[in-house]
Amino acid sequence: MNPLIIILAAVIPSAVLIHHFYRQDKRKPEPLDKIIKIFFLGLISVVLVQVPEGILDIFFNQFITNSLAYNFLQAFVVAALCEESIKFIIVRKFIYNDDRFDEIKDGIFYTIVVSLGFACAENILYVVNYGIEIIQVRALFAVPLHASASGIMGYYIGKAKFSQSKKEERDNFVKGLCIAIAIHGLYDFVIFVEGSYISFIINTIILIAAFNFLYNKINVAILENEINENSKSSSSRIAPKIQEPISTPPVHPLFKKEIENIVDKKKVE
C-alpha cells in the first residue's frame, strides 16, 4: 500500500478532531508549535507504551486462566491504565508547567492533542496490519474514544494546575486518571467480551455519554475561567473579553449544580 495513503488515512481523523477542539478556544488559542510538539509526543508514546503493555500481557497470559477476568485485565490494565497513564505523564512533564498553560480548558485541549497523536500512530499500525478498511471503524469509534476519555482527564489536569493545595492537585490528578481509565477500559472490555455488532451499539452509547460529559466539562471550564478573569479585572477595572460557552450539548443538571457551587464559592472569596 502507498505509504502516503496510509499516513493520510491515519492523520485525517485526528486532524479533524484537533481542529474542532482548537476552534473551541477562540479567546486565547494555543500556539501551533506547542500543539505540534504535544501531538508528536503522543505519536511516539505508542512505542513507549509497548514495554509495560507487553510485560503485563505476558504476566496475565501466564497466570490468569478465567477468560472474563483476563479480558477485564486486558481492557482496564493493559490498555486503559497503560495508555491513559502515558498520556497523563506527557502532559504533566512537557506542558503542565508551561506559561501558555494558563486556563483550565488548556488541560482539556492539550490532553486531547496527546491522545489524538497516540490514536494517529495506532491508526498507522492498524492500517498496515489490517488494511485501509479498518480506518472507517477507528475514525468513528477508537479515535473519538481516545479524545473523549483523555479530554475529561484533561479537565482535571487543568483543575489541578490551579489547585490551592498539593492535596487538591493530587486529588484532581487521581480523579481525572481514574475516570479516563474507566471510560477507556469499559469501551475495550465491551469489544473483548462481545466482539460483535452488539459491541458497536453499546460503545456508541458509551461514546455519546463520554462526549456529553466532555462538552459539559468544557463549559464548566469556560465558566470557571470567566469567573477568575472577572475577579481579576474587578480589581484592575479592565473589562475581560467574554467567551460564550459552546452551545451543544446543553449543560446537564448534574453540572448545573457544579456550576452553581463554583459561582457560590467565588462569591464567598
KAQUI-V144322 format. One record per pair of residues at least 6 apart in sequence whose ideal C-beta (glycine too) atoms are under 8 Angstrom apart, sorted by sequence separation. I is the first residue (numbers start at 1). J is the second residue. D is the distance in whole Angstrom. If there is no record, write none. Layout:
i=I j=J d=D
i=I j=J d=D
//
This chain:
i=64 j=70 d=5
i=95 j=101 d=6
i=100 j=106 d=7
i=101 j=107 d=7
i=163 j=169 d=4
i=193 j=199 d=8
i=233 j=239 d=6
i=245 j=251 d=8
i=22 j=29 d=7
i=127 j=134 d=6
i=233 j=240 d=5
i=22 j=30 d=7
i=126 j=134 d=5
i=127 j=135 d=6
i=160 j=168 d=8
i=161 j=169 d=8
i=191 j=199 d=5
i=194 j=202 d=7
i=232 j=240 d=8
i=251 j=259 d=7
i=61 j=70 d=8
i=64 j=73 d=6
i=101 j=110 d=7
i=126 j=135 d=7
i=160 j=169 d=4
i=163 j=172 d=6
i=190 j=199 d=5
i=60 j=70 d=6
i=160 j=170 d=8
i=230 j=240 d=6
i=229 j=240 d=4
i=123 j=135 d=6
i=126 j=138 d=6
i=160 j=172 d=4
i=190 j=202 d=5
i=191 j=203 d=7
i=22 j=35 d=7
i=60 j=73 d=5
i=159 j=172 d=5
i=160 j=173 d=5
i=190 j=203 d=6
i=60 j=74 d=7
i=226 j=240 d=7
i=95 j=110 d=5
i=123 j=138 d=6
i=157 j=172 d=7
i=91 j=107 d=7
i=122 j=138 d=8
i=156 j=172 d=4
i=157 j=173 d=7
i=160 j=176 d=8
i=187 j=203 d=6
i=190 j=206 d=7
i=226 j=242 d=6
i=18 j=35 d=7
i=56 j=73 d=8
i=57 j=74 d=7
i=60 j=77 d=8
i=156 j=173 d=7
i=159 j=176 d=8
i=226 j=243 d=7
i=60 j=78 d=7
i=225 j=243 d=8
i=91 j=110 d=6
i=119 j=138 d=8
i=156 j=175 d=5
i=157 j=176 d=6
i=187 j=206 d=5
i=91 j=111 d=5
i=122 j=142 d=7
i=123 j=143 d=7
i=156 j=176 d=3
i=186 j=206 d=6
i=187 j=207 d=8
i=18 j=39 d=7
i=56 j=77 d=6
i=57 j=78 d=6
i=155 j=176 d=7
i=156 j=177 d=8
i=222 j=243 d=6
i=56 j=78 d=5
i=154 j=176 d=7
i=223 j=245 d=7
i=88 j=111 d=8
i=91 j=114 d=6
i=119 j=142 d=6
i=153 j=176 d=4
i=156 j=179 d=7
i=183 j=206 d=7
i=222 j=245 d=5
i=87 j=111 d=6
i=90 j=114 d=5
i=119 j=143 d=5
i=152 j=176 d=7
i=153 j=177 d=6
i=222 j=246 d=8
i=14 j=39 d=8
i=53 j=78 d=5
i=53 j=79 d=7
i=56 j=82 d=7
i=153 j=179 d=6
i=219 j=245 d=4
i=87 j=114 d=5
i=116 j=143 d=7
i=119 j=146 d=4
i=152 j=179 d=5
i=153 j=180 d=4
i=183 j=210 d=5
i=218 j=245 d=8
i=219 j=246 d=6
i=87 j=115 d=6
i=118 j=146 d=6
i=119 j=147 d=7
i=152 j=180 d=6
i=218 j=246 d=6
i=53 j=82 d=5
i=52 j=82 d=5
i=53 j=83 d=8
i=116 j=146 d=6
i=149 j=179 d=8
i=150 j=180 d=6
i=87 j=118 d=6
i=115 j=146 d=4
i=116 j=147 d=6
i=149 j=180 d=5
i=152 j=183 d=7
i=215 j=246 d=6
i=86 j=118 d=8
i=115 j=147 d=6
i=219 j=251 d=6
i=49 j=82 d=5
i=215 j=248 d=7
i=216 j=249 d=7
i=49 j=83 d=6
i=115 j=149 d=7
i=149 j=183 d=4
i=215 j=249 d=6
i=83 j=118 d=7
i=112 j=147 d=5
i=115 j=150 d=4
i=148 j=183 d=7
i=149 j=184 d=5
i=216 j=251 d=6
i=220 j=255 d=6
i=227 j=262 d=7
i=231 j=266 d=6
i=114 j=150 d=7
i=115 j=151 d=7
i=216 j=252 d=5
i=219 j=255 d=7
i=223 j=259 d=6
i=227 j=263 d=7
i=49 j=86 d=5
i=212 j=249 d=5
i=48 j=86 d=6
i=112 j=150 d=6
i=145 j=183 d=8
i=146 j=184 d=8
i=149 j=187 d=8
i=211 j=249 d=8
i=216 j=254 d=8
i=217 j=255 d=8
i=220 j=258 d=6
i=224 j=262 d=6
i=228 j=266 d=8
i=231 j=269 d=7
i=111 j=150 d=5
i=112 j=151 d=5
i=145 j=184 d=7
i=216 j=255 d=4
i=220 j=259 d=6
i=223 j=262 d=7
i=227 j=266 d=5
i=111 j=151 d=6
i=212 j=252 d=7
i=223 j=263 d=8
i=45 j=86 d=5
i=45 j=87 d=7
i=111 j=153 d=6
i=112 j=154 d=6
i=145 j=187 d=5
i=220 j=262 d=7
i=108 j=151 d=5
i=111 j=154 d=3
i=110 j=154 d=7
i=42 j=87 d=7
i=45 j=90 d=6
i=109 j=154 d=7
i=108 j=154 d=4
i=111 j=157 d=6
i=107 j=154 d=4
i=108 j=155 d=5
i=42 j=90 d=7
i=107 j=155 d=6
i=41 j=90 d=5
i=107 j=156 d=7
i=105 j=155 d=8
i=107 j=157 d=4
i=108 j=158 d=6
i=104 j=155 d=7
i=107 j=158 d=3
i=38 j=90 d=7
i=106 j=158 d=6
i=107 j=159 d=7
i=38 j=91 d=8
i=41 j=94 d=6
i=105 j=158 d=6
i=107 j=160 d=8
i=104 j=158 d=4
i=107 j=161 d=6
i=103 j=158 d=7
i=104 j=159 d=6
i=38 j=94 d=7
i=37 j=94 d=7
i=38 j=95 d=6
i=104 j=161 d=7
i=104 j=162 d=6
i=145 j=203 d=8
i=152 j=210 d=7
i=141 j=200 d=7
i=148 j=207 d=7
i=155 j=214 d=8
i=101 j=161 d=6
i=34 j=95 d=7
i=96 j=157 d=7
i=145 j=206 d=8
i=149 j=210 d=6
i=152 j=213 d=6
i=141 j=203 d=6
i=145 j=207 d=6
i=148 j=210 d=4
i=152 j=214 d=5
i=155 j=217 d=4
i=87 j=150 d=5
i=91 j=154 d=7
i=141 j=204 d=8
i=144 j=207 d=6
i=148 j=211 d=5
i=151 j=214 d=5
i=155 j=218 d=8
i=158 j=221 d=6
i=34 j=98 d=7
i=84 j=149 d=7
i=88 j=153 d=7
i=92 j=157 d=7
i=96 j=161 d=6
i=145 j=210 d=7
i=148 j=213 d=7
i=152 j=217 d=6
i=155 j=220 d=8
i=34 j=100 d=6
i=84 j=150 d=7
i=87 j=153 d=7
i=91 j=157 d=6
i=141 j=207 d=7
i=148 j=214 d=5
i=151 j=217 d=8
i=155 j=221 d=6
i=162 j=228 d=8
i=144 j=211 d=7
i=147 j=214 d=8
i=31 j=100 d=6
i=45 j=114 d=7
i=84 j=153 d=7
i=88 j=157 d=7
i=30 j=100 d=6
i=42 j=113 d=7
i=38 j=110 d=5
i=42 j=114 d=4
i=45 j=117 d=7
i=46 j=118 d=6
i=41 j=114 d=7
i=42 j=115 d=7
i=45 j=118 d=6
i=28 j=102 d=8
i=39 j=113 d=5
i=42 j=116 d=7
i=43 j=117 d=5
i=47 j=121 d=8
i=28 j=103 d=7
i=38 j=113 d=5
i=39 j=114 d=7
i=42 j=117 d=2
i=43 j=118 d=7
i=46 j=121 d=4
i=30 j=106 d=7
i=34 j=110 d=8
i=38 j=114 d=5
i=41 j=117 d=7
i=42 j=118 d=4
i=45 j=121 d=8
i=46 j=122 d=6
i=39 j=116 d=7
i=40 j=117 d=6
i=42 j=119 d=8
i=43 j=120 d=6
i=44 j=121 d=7
i=35 j=113 d=6
i=39 j=117 d=4
i=42 j=120 d=7
i=43 j=121 d=5
i=30 j=109 d=6
i=38 j=117 d=7
i=42 j=121 d=7
i=46 j=125 d=7
i=25 j=105 d=7
i=30 j=110 d=7
i=24 j=105 d=8
i=25 j=106 d=8
i=39 j=120 d=8
i=92 j=173 d=8
i=25 j=109 d=6
i=24 j=109 d=8
i=88 j=173 d=7
i=21 j=108 d=8
i=22 j=109 d=7
i=21 j=109 d=6
i=88 j=176 d=8
i=88 j=177 d=6
i=21 j=112 d=5
i=85 j=177 d=7
i=88 j=180 d=8
i=84 j=177 d=6
i=87 j=180 d=8
i=18 j=112 d=7
i=17 j=112 d=7
i=18 j=113 d=6
i=84 j=180 d=4
i=84 j=181 d=5
i=18 j=116 d=6
i=17 j=116 d=6
i=80 j=180 d=8
i=81 j=181 d=5
i=84 j=184 d=6
i=80 j=181 d=4
i=83 j=184 d=7
i=14 j=116 d=4
i=80 j=182 d=8
i=14 j=117 d=7
i=80 j=184 d=4
i=81 j=185 d=8
i=14 j=119 d=6
i=76 j=181 d=6
i=79 j=184 d=7
i=80 j=185 d=4
i=13 j=119 d=7
i=14 j=120 d=4
i=76 j=182 d=8
i=79 j=185 d=7
i=108 j=214 d=8
i=13 j=120 d=8
i=77 j=185 d=8
i=80 j=188 d=6
i=11 j=120 d=6
i=14 j=123 d=7
i=76 j=185 d=3
i=79 j=188 d=5
i=108 j=217 d=7
i=10 j=120 d=5
i=13 j=123 d=7
i=75 j=185 d=5
i=108 j=218 d=6
i=10 j=121 d=8
i=75 j=186 d=8
i=11 j=123 d=8
i=75 j=187 d=8
i=76 j=188 d=8
i=10 j=123 d=4
i=75 j=188 d=4
i=76 j=189 d=7
i=105 j=218 d=6
i=108 j=221 d=6
i=9 j=123 d=7
i=10 j=124 d=4
i=74 j=188 d=7
i=75 j=189 d=4
i=107 j=221 d=8
i=75 j=191 d=8
i=105 j=221 d=4
i=7 j=124 d=7
i=10 j=127 d=6
i=72 j=189 d=6
i=75 j=192 d=6
i=104 j=221 d=4
i=105 j=222 d=6
i=6 j=124 d=6
i=9 j=127 d=6
i=71 j=189 d=6
i=74 j=192 d=6
i=103 j=221 d=7
i=104 j=224 d=6
i=105 j=225 d=7
i=6 j=127 d=5
i=71 j=192 d=4
i=104 j=225 d=6
i=6 j=128 d=6
i=13 j=135 d=7
i=71 j=193 d=5
i=103 j=225 d=5
i=9 j=132 d=6
i=10 j=135 d=7
i=13 j=138 d=7
i=68 j=193 d=7
i=1 j=127 d=7
i=6 j=132 d=8
i=9 j=135 d=5
i=13 j=139 d=4
i=17 j=143 d=7
i=21 j=147 d=8
i=1 j=128 d=8
i=5 j=132 d=7
i=12 j=139 d=8
i=17 j=144 d=7
i=14 j=143 d=6
i=1 j=131 d=8
i=13 j=143 d=4
i=17 j=147 d=5
i=21 j=151 d=8
i=1 j=132 d=7
i=24 j=218 d=6
i=27 j=241 d=6
i=27 j=243 d=4
i=26 j=243 d=6
i=24 j=246 d=6
//
